[in-house]
Amino acid sequence: MLKLSSLKIDPEFSAQILPLSFDELQQLKMNMIRDGKLTDPIIVWNKTILDGHTRYRILKKHGFIKFEVEEIQLANKYEALAWICKNQLGRRNLSPERKKFLLGKEYESTKLAVGGQPGNCNKVNRCDQNDHIDSEKRTCERIAVEHGVGSATVRRAEKYMNGVEAADEAAPGAREEILNGKIKAADREICAIAKAPKEQRPEIVAELRKPKSERDKQLASSTKSPSVKVESFDDDGSRFLIGISKKVQGHKRALTNSDQKALKKSVEASADHSIHIAAIEGAYDAFIENWELTFREYPDLLTGPENWKQIEKYSDNLQRYLEFIRSRHLKMLE
């Protein structure tokens, strides 16, 4: 059996664990001291704790408590991260934000465990690109089935997780503020953080820490125009980034020449439309997922004459709109 002194805590592993509240911590400590033993073993891989970080800390202070250590075999640290996330997702007291984060982290870690690339299935490090993309698709679908969600939800969760991690890198502590609901922001605002230039991210997180009513007021004033109504904007995070850029630009008179050049570059970088492409991709994913889930739950929609007439109407309208977009593209190239 492994000794307590031989066990290790990896900060990256422990960061995925939901912290106990003060009351929960005190209750756990009282139960362990009263019983003199652990009811659940500490799970470790390569002597590194995967589950039982808090119990481990209590055990170090109270050496008389009996405990067991269960060692599991995993291929690498990414497989270990995926295991932690999957195990955490089995808890009932997770906030919606933390569930999305863990789902995205499990997906990314599972891909990395087999040699994939995070964030983009088109970047490959295997000799056959199609095999790699097929592998990622199977991974995404498997995780979706395990957690009872659509594959598009899994892909969106990875983007959300990337945004949360980018926020925490820019402003340490932001991860927990987002996941416990202290920072209240739309998913697309969080996703947009990872797409913003690094030098802008601290300012973005600072804005997100403000009350939502104050942010909405600032966004409305930053996007006002005689010909555009604020309500017509989709909340894809781009308005938020544009508002930040304008706010930062307003202070550039007090900056040095080199600072002004750096600021101008960062503001221009946010206008590369990557955020808007991400919004289109998200809408596409949501469309496919919603239709697939509906047809899966109600297959008779595809057979009933009246139902099919309505579905065909929407399909035809959608096709006409896509043809219109394509013709507009070709016209602009002329």
C-alpha positions in Angstrom: 0.0 0.0 0.0 1.2 3.5 -0.8 2.2 5.7 2.1 0.6 9.1 2.6 4.0 10.8 2.4 4.6 9.4 -1.1 1.4 11.0 -2.6 1.5 14.2 -4.6 -0.9 16.9 -5.6 -0.7 18.3 -9.1 -2.1 21.9 -9.2 -3.5 21.3 -12.7 -5.4 18.2 -11.5 -6.7 19.9 -8.3 -7.9 22.9 -10.3 -10.6 20.8 -11.9 -12.1 19.8 -8.5 -15.1 21.6 -7.1 -13.9 23.3 -3.8 -15.9 22.4 -0.7 -17.8 25.1 1.1 -16.8 25.9 4.6 -19.7 23.9 6.1 -18.9 20.9 3.9 -15.3 21.0 4.9 -16.1 21.1 8.6 -18.6 18.3 8.2 -16.1 16.1 6.4 -13.4 16.7 9.0 -15.8 15.9 11.9 -16.9 12.7 10.2 -13.3 11.5 9.5 -12.3 12.2 13.1 -15.4 10.6 14.6 -15.2 7.5 12.5 -11.4 7.2 12.6 -11.3 6.1 9.0 -12.2 7.0 5.4 -15.3 5.5 3.8 -13.9 6.2 0.3 -10.4 5.5 -0.9 -8.1 8.1 -2.2 -7.7 7.6 -6.0 -4.2 8.1 -7.4 -2.3 7.7 -10.7 1.5 7.5 -10.7 1.3 8.5 -7.0 -0.6 11.7 -8.0 -4.0 12.3 -6.4 -7.0 12.3 -8.8 -9.8 12.2 -6.2 -9.5 12.9 -2.5 -7.4 16.1 -2.3 -9.3 17.5 0.7 -9.3 14.1 2.5 -5.5 13.9 1.9 -5.0 17.3 3.6 -7.1 16.3 6.6 -5.2 13.0 6.9 -1.9 14.8 7.0 -3.1 16.7 10.1 -4.7 13.7 11.8 -2.4 10.7 11.4 -4.6 8.3 13.4 -7.3 8.2 10.7 -7.2 4.9 8.7 -7.3 5.2 4.9 -7.0 3.3 1.7 -5.4 4.3 -1.5 -6.6 2.9 -4.9 -4.1 3.2 -7.7 -5.5 3.2 -11.3 -3.6 2.7 -14.5 -3.8 5.5 -17.1 -1.7 6.2 -20.2 -0.7 9.8 -19.5 -1.6 13.0 -17.7 -4.2 13.9 -20.3 -6.0 10.7 -19.7 -5.8 11.4 -16.0 -7.3 14.9 -16.5 -10.1 13.3 -18.6 -10.8 10.8 -15.8 -11.0 13.7 -13.2 -13.4 15.7 -15.3 -15.6 12.7 -16.0 -15.6 11.8 -12.3 -16.5 15.4 -11.3 -19.3 15.5 -13.8 -21.0 12.7 -11.8 -21.5 15.1 -8.9 -25.0 16.6 -8.5 -24.1 19.9 -7.0 -22.3 21.4 -10.0 -23.3 24.8 -11.4 -24.2 24.9 -15.1 -21.0 26.9 -15.7 -18.8 24.3 -14.1 -20.5 21.4 -16.0 -19.8 23.2 -19.3 -16.2 23.8 -18.2 -15.6 20.1 -17.2 -17.3 18.8 -20.3 -15.0 20.9 -22.5 -12.0 19.9 -20.5 -12.8 16.3 -20.7 -13.1 16.5 -24.5 -9.9 18.4 -24.9 -8.0 16.1 -22.6 -9.3 13.0 -24.2 -8.1 14.3 -27.6 -4.7 15.1 -26.2 -4.5 11.7 -24.5 -4.3 10.1 -28.0 -2.1 12.7 -29.6 -4.7 15.2 -30.8 -4.6 18.9 -31.0 -6.7 21.1 -28.6 -9.3 23.5 -29.9 -9.1 22.8 -33.7 -9.7 19.4 -35.4 -8.1 20.7 -38.6 -4.7 20.9 -36.9 -3.3 17.5 -37.0 -0.2 15.7 -35.9 -0.8 12.4 -37.5 0.0 11.3 -41.0 -3.6 10.9 -42.1 -5.8 14.0 -41.6 -9.1 12.2 -42.4 -8.3 9.5 -39.8 -7.6 12.2 -37.2 -10.8 14.1 -37.9 -12.8 10.9 -37.8 -11.2 10.0 -34.5 -12.1 13.4 -33.0 -15.6 13.0 -34.3 -16.0 9.6 -32.6 -14.5 11.0 -29.4 -16.9 13.9 -29.4 -19.9 11.6 -30.1 -18.8 9.1 -27.4 -18.5 11.8 -24.7 -21.8 13.3 -25.8 -23.6 9.9 -25.4 -21.9 9.3 -22.0 -23.3 12.6 -20.6 -26.6 12.6 -22.4 -26.0 15.7 -24.6 -25.5 16.5 -28.3 -22.1 16.5 -29.9 -22.4 20.2 -30.7 -22.8 20.8 -27.0 -19.5 19.1 -26.4 -17.7 21.2 -29.0 -19.2 24.4 -27.6 -18.2 23.4 -24.1 -14.6 23.1 -25.3 -14.7 26.7 -26.6 -16.3 27.8 -23.3 -13.5 26.1 -21.3 -10.9 27.8 -23.5 -12.4 31.1 -22.7 -12.5 30.4 -19.0 -8.9 29.4 -19.0 -7.9 32.4 -21.0 -9.7 34.6 -18.4 -7.9 33.0 -15.5 -4.5 33.3 -17.2 -5.2 37.0 -17.7 -6.6 37.6 -14.3 -5.8 34.8 -11.7 -9.0 33.9 -9.8 -11.3 34.6 -12.7 -11.9 30.9 -13.3 -13.6 30.3 -10.0 -15.5 33.6 -10.2 -17.0 32.4 -13.6 -17.7 28.9 -12.5 -19.4 29.8 -9.2 -21.5 32.4 -10.9 -19.9 35.5 -9.4 -19.0 36.7 -12.9 -22.3 36.7 -14.8 -21.7 36.6 -18.5 -23.1 35.0 -21.6 -21.4 31.9 -22.9 -20.4 33.7 -26.1 -18.8 36.5 -24.0 -16.7 33.9 -22.2 -15.8 32.2 -25.5 -14.7 35.5 -27.0 -12.0 36.0 -24.4 -9.9 33.2 -25.9 -10.2 34.9 -29.3 -9.1 38.4 -28.1 -5.5 39.5 -28.2 -3.7 38.6 -25.0 -2.9 42.2 -24.1 -6.7 42.9 -24.1 -7.8 40.0 -21.9 -7.2 41.6 -18.5 -9.3 44.6 -19.5 -12.1 42.3 -20.8 -12.1 40.3 -17.5 -12.2 43.6 -15.6 -15.3 44.6 -17.6 -17.0 41.2 -17.0 -16.5 41.6 -13.3 -18.8 44.7 -13.4 -22.5 44.2 -12.8 -24.3 43.0 -16.0 -26.6 46.1 -16.0 -23.6 48.4 -16.2 -22.0 46.4 -19.0 -25.2 46.4 -21.0 -25.4 50.2 -20.6 -21.8 50.6 -21.8 -22.4 48.3 -24.8 -25.5 50.2 -25.8 -23.6 53.5 -25.9 -20.6 51.9 -27.7 -22.7 50.5 -30.6 -25.1 53.4 -31.1 -25.4 54.5 -34.7 -28.1 56.4 -36.7 -28.6 53.4 -39.0 -28.1 50.5 -36.5 -30.2 49.5 -33.6 -28.4 47.8 -30.7 -31.2 45.2 -30.5 -30.3 43.9 -33.9 -26.9 42.6 -32.8 -26.4 39.0 -31.9 -24.8 38.5 -28.5 -21.8 36.7 -29.9 -19.3 38.5 -27.7 -18.2 40.8 -30.6 -20.1 43.8 -29.3 -18.4 43.3 -25.9 -15.0 43.3 -27.5 -15.7 46.3 -29.7 -16.9 48.2 -26.6 -13.7 47.3 -24.8 -11.6 48.4 -27.7 -13.3 51.8 -27.9 -12.9 52.3 -24.2 -9.2 51.5 -24.3 -8.7 53.7 -27.4 -10.2 56.7 -25.5 -7.3 56.7 -23.1 -4.5 56.5 -25.7 -3.6 60.2 -25.5 -1.9 59.5 -22.2 0.2 56.7 -23.7 3.6 56.8 -25.2 4.1 56.4 -28.9 5.1 52.7 -28.5 2.1 52.1 -26.3 -0.2 53.7 -28.8 1.2 51.5 -31.6 0.8 48.3 -29.5 -2.8 49.4 -28.6 -3.7 50.1 -32.2 -2.4 46.7 -33.2 -4.4 44.9 -30.4 -7.6 46.8 -31.4 -7.2 46.0 -35.1 -6.5 42.4 -34.3 -10.0 42.0 -32.7 -11.5 43.0 -36.0 -10.3 39.9 -37.9 -13.8 38.5 -37.8 -12.7 35.3 -36.0 -15.3 36.1 -33.3 -18.0 36.4 -35.9 -17.0 33.2 -37.7 -17.2 31.5 -34.3 -20.7 32.9 -33.8 -21.7 31.5 -37.2 -20.2 28.1 -36.4 -22.1 28.1 -33.1 -25.4 28.8 -34.8 -24.7 26.1 -37.3 -23.8 23.6 -34.6 -27.0 24.5 -32.6 -29.1 24.2 -35.7 -27.9 20.7 -36.6 -28.1 19.6 -32.9 -31.7 20.8 -32.5 -32.9 19.2 -35.7 -31.1 15.9 -34.9 -32.4 15.7 -31.4 -36.0 16.5 -32.5 -36.0 13.9 -35.3 -34.4 11.3 -33.0 -37.1 11.9 -30.3 -40.0 12.2 -32.8 -39.1 10.1 -35.9 -42.8 10.2 -37.1 -42.2 13.9 -38.0 -40.5 12.6 -41.1 -43.4 10.4 -42.1 -46.5 12.4 -41.3 -47.7 14.3 -44.4 -48.7 17.5 -42.6 -45.6 17.6 -40.5 -43.4 16.9 -43.4 -45.0 19.8 -45.4 -44.0 22.2 -42.7 -40.4 20.8 -42.4 -40.0 21.0 -46.2 -41.1 24.6 -46.2 -38.5 25.6 -43.7 -35.9 23.5 -45.5 -36.7 25.2 -48.8 -36.5 28.7 -47.1 -33.2 27.8 -45.6 -31.9 26.6 -49.0 -33.0 29.9 -50.7 -31.3 31.9 -48.0 -28.0 30.0 -48.4 -28.2 30.5 -52.2 -28.8 34.2 -51.6 -25.7 34.4 -49.4 -23.6 32.6 -52.0 -24.8 34.9 -54.8 -24.0 37.9 -52.6 -20.5 36.5 -52.1 -20.0 36.0 -55.9 -21.3 39.5 -56.6 -18.8 41.1 -54.2 -16.0 39.3 -55.9 -16.8 40.7 -59.3 
